[in-house]
């Protein structure tokens, strides 16, 4: 016969041993949507390489506005920067929103959430493990597209130094360090849309609503950010420092916007995460 502890739990029951992170990660990485996203992360740089090679022309040289597209084929590092530049506003936003927004809502929709809580898994531990699993899969996807772009771009365009649009060259070793900083910045900045989707995921049983709602919100702020009449208000938008990572390509590096972007993103992420935990603590998931 089982012995009951003073807390009411069965003897031997330890909340910290329920729903281990490794178990949740295995579940998430086996899902078809995860496999599909990582397949796209591998395919995207290859498609862009083919597009750049097929569309190679002198048009970029005649363009008076220099950008990362103009020097995308200068080296593998340049190509990697171009891939990140091309995916920051949409593709990576959707990926983070998908992994964070689908994690709770999908299980609530399937009805498996109530069974997980009946295991019993403490409610806050379940949500924490899902948040961490979403973070790991999202960052892994970001690292995957970066590594594939770096390797494939190096094979296609050479493993040379970074050449910036304004003609500055950055040595390969220094360039790799700056690239690591860029990936780190994006991993933090994209937490804004990810945690917003996570919060919405605790509110609705429809994964599409959580993912779509967070992506749509980011798009609205991105559009409003172009309205100059809003003045300094735009500095507080979650999309304000979206491309602050390009400051890492300057010599010397201008870190002002980078620090502001990191702090602002962490504040937004903390607020959305707190709202998610607050709502989930009060949510009826047993009916």
Secondary structure, 3 states (H helix, E strand, C coil): CCCECCCCCECCCCHHHCCCHHHHHHHHHHCHHHHHHHHHHHHHHHHHHHHHHHCCCCHHHHCCCCCCCCCCCCCHHHHHHHHHHHHCCCHHHHHHHHHHHHHHHHHHHHCHHHHHHCCCCCHHHHHHHHHHHHHHHHHHHHHHHHHHHHHHHHHHHCCCCEECCCCCEECHHHHHHHHHHHHHHHHHHCHHHHHHHHHHHHHCCCHHHHHHHHHHHHHHHHHHCCCHHHHHHHHHCCCCCCCHHHHHHCCCCCCHHHHHHHHHHHHHHHHHHHHHHHHHHHCCCCC
